[in-house]
Amino acid sequence: MTIYSLARAADILADPSKYDRRSKETADHSLPYVIAAAIVDRQVTPVQFKSEKIMSEAIRAQLPKVKVIADPEIERRSRSCRRCAW
C-alpha cells in the first residue's frame, strides 16, 4: 500500500520510528499504524488505539506493507492554492 502525501506529513507521520507503535500516544501519530488498522479492521475509531489493537499481530503484520511517499505534485498543488478543491 503506497500513500502519497506532503513531504512534511511523510517526515513527521511516517518516519521509521512510526512503524513500531506500542502505545496510544504513539499510535495516533503514526500514519502507517492508522492505515494498517484500517486495512485489518475496516475502520479507525478509538477502539483501534487500545493496547490489544496496537499490539495486534494482524495489524502489526500490515505495517511493513505501508509506504508513505512525499509526492512533489501534492507539494506543488498545496503551494499553489490556499484552499484546494481537487
DAHU-V596180 format. One record per residue. N is the residue number from 1. RES is the residue in one small letter. PSI is psi in degrees with one decimal (none if undefined). Layout:
n,res,psi
N,RES,PSI
N,RES,PSI
This chain:
n,res,psi
1,m,123.6
2,t,127.5
3,i,125.3
4,y,134.8
5,s,179.1
6,l,150.2
7,a,-42.5
8,r,-41.4
9,a,-41.8
10,a,-41.8
11,d,-42.4
12,i,-44.4
13,l,-6.4
14,a,25.4
15,d,164.7
16,p,-31.9
17,s,-19.8
18,k,-4.4
19,y,-1.0
20,d,73.4
21,r,140.5
22,r,-4.4
23,s,164.4
24,k,-40.2
25,e,-27.8
26,t,-34.6
27,a,-35.7
28,d,-1.0
29,h,19.0
30,s,107.3
31,l,-41.7
32,p,-40.7
33,y,-45.8
34,v,-42.1
35,i,-44.4
36,a,-42.6
37,a,-40.9
38,a,-38.2
39,i,-46.3
40,v,-49.2
41,d,-8.6
42,r,19.5
43,q,159.6
44,v,109.3
45,t,179.8
46,p,-26.6
47,v,-36.7
48,q,-7.6
49,f,12.7
50,k,152.3
51,s,-44.0
52,e,-30.9
53,k,-43.5
54,i,-36.9
55,m,3.2
56,s,128.6
57,e,-35.8
58,a,-44.1
59,i,-45.6
60,r,-31.5
61,a,-24.4
62,q,-23.0
63,l,-47.8
64,p,-16.8
65,k,-12.9
66,v,121.1
67,k,132.0
68,v,121.8
69,i,131.1
70,a,125.2
71,d,116.5
72,p,-31.5
73,e,-39.9
74,i,-40.0
75,e,-46.7
76,r,-47.0
77,r,-38.3
78,s,-30.8
79,r,-27.4
80,s,-6.4
81,c,145.4
82,r,-40.2
83,r,101.7
84,c,139.2
85,a,77.0
86,w,none
